[in-house]
Amino acid sequence: MRHKYLNLGVLSTLLILFDQFTKYMVTSHVPLYASFRVIDKFFNITHIRN
């Protein structure tokens, strides 16, 4: 049971770190309101402010 929660914690931490890294990369390298394709005709990333 403990191993299950350890895996969940590690996975959650990795996903949060990946999310923060991609946000940093977009805000520092993509101009505001610009977008770029990650997967053609499926997935774009656009830099906007909330």
PyMOL Python script that loads the backbone (N, CA, C, O; Angstrom):
from pymol import cmd

cmd.read_pdbstr("""\
ATOM      1  N   MET A   1       0.828  -1.196   0.000  1.00  0.00           N
ATOM      2  CA  MET A   1       0.000   0.000   0.000  1.00  0.00           C
ATOM      3  C   MET A   1       0.871   1.258   0.000  1.00  0.00           C
ATOM      4  O   MET A   1       0.581   2.223  -0.708  1.00  0.00           O
ATOM      5  N   ARG A   2       1.928   1.237   0.792  1.00  0.00           N
ATOM      6  CA  ARG A   2       2.796   2.406   0.868  1.00  0.00           C
ATOM      7  C   ARG A   2       3.488   2.659  -0.472  1.00  0.00           C
ATOM      8  O   ARG A   2       3.673   3.807  -0.874  1.00  0.00           O
ATOM      9  N   HIS A   3       3.867   1.583  -1.158  1.00  0.00           N
ATOM     10  CA  HIS A   3       4.529   1.702  -2.456  1.00  0.00           C
ATOM     11  C   HIS A   3       3.613   2.395  -3.470  1.00  0.00           C
ATOM     12  O   HIS A   3       4.074   3.180  -4.298  1.00  0.00           O
ATOM     13  N   LYS A   4       2.319   2.099  -3.395  1.00  0.00           N
ATOM     14  CA  LYS A   4       1.337   2.718  -4.292  1.00  0.00           C
ATOM     15  C   LYS A   4       1.314   4.235  -4.104  1.00  0.00           C
ATOM     16  O   LYS A   4       1.312   4.984  -5.080  1.00  0.00           O
ATOM     17  N   TYR A   5       1.295   4.682  -2.857  1.00  0.00           N
ATOM     18  CA  TYR A   5       1.256   6.116  -2.584  1.00  0.00           C
ATOM     19  C   TYR A   5       2.579   6.794  -2.906  1.00  0.00           C
ATOM     20  O   TYR A   5       2.602   7.965  -3.286  1.00  0.00           O
ATOM     21  N   LEU A   6       3.675   6.069  -2.756  1.00  0.00           N
ATOM     22  CA  LEU A   6       4.976   6.626  -3.118  1.00  0.00           C
ATOM     23  C   LEU A   6       5.031   6.882  -4.619  1.00  0.00           C
ATOM     24  O   LEU A   6       5.484   7.940  -5.055  1.00  0.00           O
ATOM     25  N   ASN A   7       4.567   5.909  -5.414  1.00  0.00           N
ATOM     26  CA  ASN A   7       4.533   6.089  -6.870  1.00  0.00           C
ATOM     27  C   ASN A   7       3.641   7.260  -7.260  1.00  0.00           C
ATOM     28  O   ASN A   7       3.992   8.040  -8.145  1.00  0.00           O
ATOM     29  N   LEU A   8       2.508   7.386  -6.616  1.00  0.00           N
ATOM     30  CA  LEU A   8       1.591   8.491  -6.896  1.00  0.00           C
ATOM     31  C   LEU A   8       2.234   9.829  -6.553  1.00  0.00           C
ATOM     32  O   LEU A   8       2.087  10.797  -7.299  1.00  0.00           O
ATOM     33  N   GLY A   9       2.936   9.890  -5.443  1.00  0.00           N
ATOM     34  CA  GLY A   9       3.620  11.120  -5.042  1.00  0.00           C
ATOM     35  C   GLY A   9       4.726  11.504  -6.003  1.00  0.00           C
ATOM     36  O   GLY A   9       4.878  12.675  -6.350  1.00  0.00           O
ATOM     37  N   VAL A  10       5.505  10.512  -6.437  1.00  0.00           N
ATOM     38  CA  VAL A  10       6.590  10.778  -7.387  1.00  0.00           C
ATOM     39  C   VAL A  10       6.018  11.245  -8.719  1.00  0.00           C
ATOM     40  O   VAL A  10       6.511  12.211  -9.300  1.00  0.00           O
ATOM     41  N   LEU A  11       4.987  10.572  -9.204  1.00  0.00           N
ATOM     42  CA  LEU A  11       4.362  10.961 -10.471  1.00  0.00           C
ATOM     43  C   LEU A  11       3.777  12.369 -10.384  1.00  0.00           C
ATOM     44  O   LEU A  11       3.942  13.166 -11.307  1.00  0.00           O
ATOM     45  N   SER A  12       3.108  12.673  -9.299  1.00  0.00           N
ATOM     46  CA  SER A  12       2.530  14.008  -9.117  1.00  0.00           C
ATOM     47  C   SER A  12       3.611  15.076  -9.102  1.00  0.00           C
ATOM     48  O   SER A  12       3.456  16.129  -9.721  1.00  0.00           O
ATOM     49  N   THR A  13       4.692  14.812  -8.406  1.00  0.00           N
ATOM     50  CA  THR A  13       5.800  15.766  -8.341  1.00  0.00           C
ATOM     51  C   THR A  13       6.408  15.993  -9.714  1.00  0.00           C
ATOM     52  O   THR A  13       6.686  17.133 -10.086  1.00  0.00           O
ATOM     53  N   LEU A  14       6.618  14.924 -10.471  1.00  0.00           N
ATOM     54  CA  LEU A  14       7.186  15.061 -11.813  1.00  0.00           C
ATOM     55  C   LEU A  14       6.262  15.850 -12.738  1.00  0.00           C
ATOM     56  O   LEU A  14       6.733  16.670 -13.527  1.00  0.00           O
ATOM     57  N   LEU A  15       4.968  15.615 -12.651  1.00  0.00           N
ATOM     58  CA  LEU A  15       4.022  16.359 -13.489  1.00  0.00           C
ATOM     59  C   LEU A  15       4.000  17.840 -13.136  1.00  0.00           C
ATOM     60  O   LEU A  15       3.922  18.688 -14.026  1.00  0.00           O
ATOM     61  N   ILE A  16       4.067  18.156 -11.860  1.00  0.00           N
ATOM     62  CA  ILE A  16       4.092  19.561 -11.438  1.00  0.00           C
ATOM     63  C   ILE A  16       5.374  20.233 -11.906  1.00  0.00           C
ATOM     64  O   ILE A  16       5.338  21.370 -12.378  1.00  0.00           O
ATOM     65  N   LEU A  17       6.502  19.549 -11.783  1.00  0.00           N
ATOM     66  CA  LEU A  17       7.773  20.115 -12.249  1.00  0.00           C
ATOM     67  C   LEU A  17       7.760  20.331 -13.758  1.00  0.00           C
ATOM     68  O   LEU A  17       8.240  21.358 -14.238  1.00  0.00           O
ATOM     69  N   PHE A  18       7.218  19.376 -14.513  1.00  0.00           N
ATOM     70  CA  PHE A  18       7.122  19.524 -15.965  1.00  0.00           C
ATOM     71  C   PHE A  18       6.220  20.697 -16.327  1.00  0.00           C
ATOM     72  O   PHE A  18       6.539  21.465 -17.235  1.00  0.00           O
ATOM     73  N   ASP A  19       5.106  20.844 -15.631  1.00  0.00           N
ATOM     74  CA  ASP A  19       4.183  21.956 -15.858  1.00  0.00           C
ATOM     75  C   ASP A  19       4.876  23.295 -15.614  1.00  0.00           C
ATOM     76  O   ASP A  19       4.758  24.209 -16.430  1.00  0.00           O
ATOM     77  N   GLN A  20       5.584  23.416 -14.517  1.00  0.00           N
ATOM     78  CA  GLN A  20       6.269  24.663 -14.195  1.00  0.00           C
ATOM     79  C   GLN A  20       7.380  24.960 -15.202  1.00  0.00           C
ATOM     80  O   GLN A  20       7.590  26.116 -15.567  1.00  0.00           O
ATOM     81  N   PHE A  21       8.090  23.924 -15.651  1.00  0.00           N
ATOM     82  CA  PHE A  21       9.148  24.102 -16.642  1.00  0.00           C
ATOM     83  C   PHE A  21       8.576  24.596 -17.966  1.00  0.00           C
ATOM     84  O   PHE A  21       9.131  25.513 -18.571  1.00  0.00           O
ATOM     85  N   THR A  22       7.468  23.999 -18.429  1.00  0.00           N
ATOM     86  CA  THR A  22       6.883  24.443 -19.695  1.00  0.00           C
ATOM     87  C   THR A  22       6.343  25.865 -19.589  1.00  0.00           C
ATOM     88  O   THR A  22       6.443  26.635 -20.545  1.00  0.00           O
ATOM     89  N   LYS A  23       5.773  26.222 -18.445  1.00  0.00           N
ATOM     90  CA  LYS A  23       5.309  27.601 -18.256  1.00  0.00           C
ATOM     91  C   LYS A  23       6.474  28.580 -18.310  1.00  0.00           C
ATOM     92  O   LYS A  23       6.367  29.641 -18.924  1.00  0.00           O
ATOM     93  N   TYR A  24       7.573  28.232 -17.678  1.00  0.00           N
ATOM     94  CA  TYR A  24       8.761  29.088 -17.710  1.00  0.00           C
ATOM     95  C   TYR A  24       9.274  29.235 -19.141  1.00  0.00           C
ATOM     96  O   TYR A  24       9.585  30.344 -19.576  1.00  0.00           O
ATOM     97  N   MET A  25       9.364  28.134 -19.872  1.00  0.00           N
ATOM     98  CA  MET A  25       9.879  28.186 -21.241  1.00  0.00           C
ATOM     99  C   MET A  25       8.984  29.045 -22.138  1.00  0.00           C
ATOM    100  O   MET A  25       9.490  29.817 -22.953  1.00  0.00           O
ATOM    101  N   VAL A  26       7.675  28.920 -22.001  1.00  0.00           N
ATOM    102  CA  VAL A  26       6.760  29.710 -22.827  1.00  0.00           C
ATOM    103  C   VAL A  26       6.871  31.184 -22.475  1.00  0.00           C
ATOM    104  O   VAL A  26       6.970  32.018 -23.375  1.00  0.00           O
ATOM    105  N   THR A  27       6.857  31.528 -21.197  1.00  0.00           N
ATOM    106  CA  THR A  27       6.899  32.943 -20.821  1.00  0.00           C
ATOM    107  C   THR A  27       8.233  33.592 -21.158  1.00  0.00           C
ATOM    108  O   THR A  27       8.284  34.800 -21.390  1.00  0.00           O
ATOM    109  N   SER A  28       9.310  32.821 -21.192  1.00  0.00           N
ATOM    110  CA  SER A  28      10.612  33.424 -21.467  1.00  0.00           C
ATOM    111  C   SER A  28      11.004  33.377 -22.943  1.00  0.00           C
ATOM    112  O   SER A  28      11.899  34.116 -23.353  1.00  0.00           O
ATOM    113  N   HIS A  29      10.359  32.530 -23.756  1.00  0.00           N
ATOM    114  CA  HIS A  29      10.794  32.376 -25.147  1.00  0.00           C
ATOM    115  C   HIS A  29       9.718  32.628 -26.199  1.00  0.00           C
ATOM    116  O   HIS A  29      10.040  32.742 -27.382  1.00  0.00           O
ATOM    117  N   VAL A  30       8.467  32.718 -25.805  1.00  0.00           N
ATOM    118  CA  VAL A  30       7.385  32.925 -26.770  1.00  0.00           C
ATOM    119  C   VAL A  30       6.779  34.297 -26.510  1.00  0.00           C
ATOM    120  O   VAL A  30       6.374  34.581 -25.383  1.00  0.00           O
ATOM    121  N   PRO A  31       6.708  35.156 -27.527  1.00  0.00           N
ATOM    122  CA  PRO A  31       6.105  36.479 -27.337  1.00  0.00           C
ATOM    123  C   PRO A  31       4.627  36.358 -26.941  1.00  0.00           C
ATOM    124  O   PRO A  31       3.956  35.380 -27.270  1.00  0.00           O
ATOM    125  N   LEU A  32       4.151  37.364 -26.239  1.00  0.00           N
ATOM    126  CA  LEU A  32       2.760  37.386 -25.798  1.00  0.00           C
ATOM    127  C   LEU A  32       1.821  37.306 -26.998  1.00  0.00           C
ATOM    128  O   LEU A  32       2.028  38.001 -27.993  1.00  0.00           O
ATOM    129  N   TYR A  33       0.807  36.477 -26.915  1.00  0.00           N
ATOM    130  CA  TYR A  33      -0.217  36.216 -27.935  1.00  0.00           C
ATOM    131  C   TYR A  33       0.306  35.451 -29.148  1.00  0.00           C
ATOM    132  O   TYR A  33      -0.428  35.272 -30.120  1.00  0.00           O
ATOM    133  N   ALA A  34       1.538  35.006 -29.110  1.00  0.00           N
ATOM    134  CA  ALA A  34       2.055  34.162 -30.188  1.00  0.00           C
ATOM    135  C   ALA A  34       1.783  32.703 -29.843  1.00  0.00           C
ATOM    136  O   ALA A  34       1.630  32.347 -28.674  1.00  0.00           O
ATOM    137  N   SER A  35       1.727  31.869 -30.867  1.00  0.00           N
ATOM    138  CA  SER A  35       1.536  30.444 -30.620  1.00  0.00           C
ATOM    139  C   SER A  35       2.436  29.647 -31.548  1.00  0.00           C
ATOM    140  O   SER A  35       2.928  30.160 -32.552  1.00  0.00           O
ATOM    141  N   PHE A  36       2.640  28.395 -31.198  1.00  0.00           N
ATOM    142  CA  PHE A  36       3.407  27.498 -32.048  1.00  0.00           C
ATOM    143  C   PHE A  36       2.818  26.095 -31.950  1.00  0.00           C
ATOM    144  O   PHE A  36       2.212  25.713 -30.949  1.00  0.00           O
ATOM    145  N   ARG A  37       3.020  25.351 -33.023  1.00  0.00           N
ATOM    146  CA  ARG A  37       2.483  23.994 -33.094  1.00  0.00           C
ATOM    147  C   ARG A  37       3.426  23.024 -32.395  1.00  0.00           C
ATOM    148  O   ARG A  37       4.642  23.055 -32.588  1.00  0.00           O
ATOM    149  N   VAL A  38       2.840  22.177 -31.591  1.00  0.00           N
ATOM    150  CA  VAL A  38       3.605  21.098 -30.975  1.00  0.00           C
ATOM    151  C   VAL A  38       3.369  19.822 -31.777  1.00  0.00           C
ATOM    152  O   VAL A  38       4.312  19.119 -32.139  1.00  0.00           O
ATOM    153  N   ILE A  39       2.102  19.534 -32.047  1.00  0.00           N
ATOM    154  CA  ILE A  39       1.715  18.416 -32.905  1.00  0.00           C
ATOM    155  C   ILE A  39       0.794  19.000 -33.970  1.00  0.00           C
ATOM    156  O   ILE A  39      -0.263  19.544 -33.653  1.00  0.00           O
ATOM    157  N   ASP A  40       1.194  18.887 -35.223  1.00  0.00           N
ATOM    158  CA  ASP A  40       0.486  19.522 -36.331  1.00  0.00           C
ATOM    159  C   ASP A  40      -0.998  19.147 -36.345  1.00  0.00           C
ATOM    160  O   ASP A  40      -1.354  17.972 -36.252  1.00  0.00           O
ATOM    161  N   LYS A  41      -1.847  20.154 -36.460  1.00  0.00           N
ATOM    162  CA  LYS A  41      -3.308  20.028 -36.528  1.00  0.00           C
ATOM    163  C   LYS A  41      -3.913  19.351 -35.297  1.00  0.00           C
ATOM    164  O   LYS A  41      -5.030  18.837 -35.357  1.00  0.00           O
ATOM    165  N   PHE A  42      -3.176  19.349 -34.178  1.00  0.00           N
ATOM    166  CA  PHE A  42      -3.716  18.707 -32.985  1.00  0.00           C
ATOM    167  C   PHE A  42      -3.461  19.498 -31.712  1.00  0.00           C
ATOM    168  O   PHE A  42      -4.361  19.642 -30.885  1.00  0.00           O
ATOM    169  N   PHE A  43      -2.239  20.016 -31.540  1.00  0.00           N
ATOM    170  CA  PHE A  43      -1.863  20.626 -30.267  1.00  0.00           C
ATOM    171  C   PHE A  43      -0.992  21.845 -30.500  1.00  0.00           C
ATOM    172  O   PHE A  43       0.106  21.736 -31.047  1.00  0.00           O
ATOM    173  N   ASN A  44      -1.483  23.019 -30.083  1.00  0.00           N
ATOM    174  CA  ASN A  44      -0.740  24.276 -30.159  1.00  0.00           C
ATOM    175  C   ASN A  44      -0.533  24.821 -28.757  1.00  0.00           C
ATOM    176  O   ASN A  44      -1.330  24.557 -27.856  1.00  0.00           O
ATOM    177  N   ILE A  45       0.536  25.578 -28.575  1.00  0.00           N
ATOM    178  CA  ILE A  45       0.765  26.296 -27.323  1.00  0.00           C
ATOM    179  C   ILE A  45       0.709  27.777 -27.645  1.00  0.00           C
ATOM    180  O   ILE A  45       1.391  28.242 -28.558  1.00  0.00           O
ATOM    181  N   THR A  46      -0.103  28.525 -26.899  1.00  0.00           N
ATOM    182  CA  THR A  46      -0.263  29.959 -27.087  1.00  0.00           C
ATOM    183  C   THR A  46       0.069  30.673 -25.793  1.00  0.00           C
ATOM    184  O   THR A  46      -0.377  30.270 -24.718  1.00  0.00           O
ATOM    185  N   HIS A  47       0.859  31.740 -25.900  1.00  0.00           N
ATOM    186  CA  HIS A  47       1.244  32.516 -24.722  1.00  0.00           C
ATOM    187  C   HIS A  47       0.204  33.606 -24.495  1.00  0.00           C
ATOM    188  O   HIS A  47       0.133  34.570 -25.258  1.00  0.00           O
ATOM    189  N   ILE A  48      -0.595  33.455 -23.454  1.00  0.00           N
ATOM    190  CA  ILE A  48      -1.573  34.471 -23.065  1.00  0.00           C
ATOM    191  C   ILE A  48      -1.458  34.710 -21.569  1.00  0.00           C
ATOM    192  O   ILE A  48      -0.869  33.909 -20.842  1.00  0.00           O
ATOM    193  N   ARG A  49      -2.021  35.809 -21.124  1.00  0.00           N
ATOM    194  CA  ARG A  49      -2.043  36.131 -19.688  1.00  0.00           C
ATOM    195  C   ARG A  49      -3.461  36.003 -19.178  1.00  0.00           C
ATOM    196  O   ARG A  49      -4.416  36.322 -19.887  1.00  0.00           O
ATOM    197  N   ASN A  50      -3.598  35.546 -17.975  1.00  0.00           N
ATOM    198  CA  ASN A  50      -4.906  35.367 -17.358  1.00  0.00           C
ATOM    199  C   ASN A  50      -5.337  36.629 -16.637  1.00  0.00           C
ATOM    200  O   ASN A  50      -6.420  36.668 -16.054  1.00  0.00           O
TER     201      ASN A  50
END
""", "prot")
cmd.dss("prot")
cmd.show_as("cartoon", "prot")
cmd.util.cbc("prot")
cmd.orient("prot")
